[in-house]
């Protein structure tokens, strides 16, 4: 299961609680897995296979934020760190 992948990659190796982790993911299954693992999730639209309407799919899958590119990911992460 994908959620286990996110759980295994963040614990115990880095020792950070799930609520403090951010998953950046372009697939709906990855977004759902990140959410299931308890992480904040940024849906990313930067891949070449992304089609119109994908942002809505990532949002429906549970993405906390959706970013068009890595520059926007950077802005979202910086905003989260400030709050």
Number of C-alpha atoms within 10 A of each C-alpha: 6 15 18 13 13 21 18 12 11 17 12 10 8 8 9 11 13 19 11 11 16 17 21 21 22 22 18 19 15 22 30 21 24 28 22 17 21 19 24 21 24 25 29 25 21 13 11 6 8 13 9 8 8 18 21 13 15 26 17 13 18 21 27 16 17 22 21 13 13 13 9 15 18 12 12 15 12 11 10 12 9 6 5
